[in-house]
Amino acid sequence: MRSSSPKTAHLFAALGDETRLRLVSRLCGAGPMSIARLTEGTKITRQAIAKHLRVMERSGLVHGRRQGRETLWQLEQRRLEEASHYLDIVSKQWDAALLRLRKFVED
């Protein structure tokens, strides 16, 4: 995975919304769910949830599969692992930069 790839940017853009983060959390905890189930207990319309799911789908974060009259939406674990990997890289870079700064200040 290249750290500057457009796919990575799309992934973080999809994760950069509070509603979509809640959807990720629900899908992580409960597995595949329909739009009807994803809207339960929220004030968000089915149309709004569908819009967010399309954004997430374009980033590769979720995929939908038809089951009867409904589409069940499932999280793509691989994409979350990619996000985690990228954040680990950035974290290590920050740690190294802070160590260099500390050595500079102490010298």
Phi, psi and omega in degrees: 000125174275134185294337183256014184291146177301328179297322178294318179298318179296322179298312181289331174295319178294324180279350185276025180230133184301317180296316180293325175296322176295320178296318177301315180299315180295318180290328176295318185279328188245354183078196184303137181218153175277165176300321179301315179291324180293335179272346181303132178077010178239168175260010183270137181286161176297323179296319179293318178298317179300319179298315179295320179296324178295320177298315180294324179293318179298330179275355181083010184281330178223164169218151180249146174224138181289135171222102185067232181272354184249162169251128175264131183257133183229143178286142175267098184304324180302321181290324176293323177295322176297317178298316179298317179299314180298317179296326175298318179299312181297319179300316178295322178295318177296317178301316179295318179296318179294323177296317177298318178297316179300314179297320178298315182292321182285338181279000000 
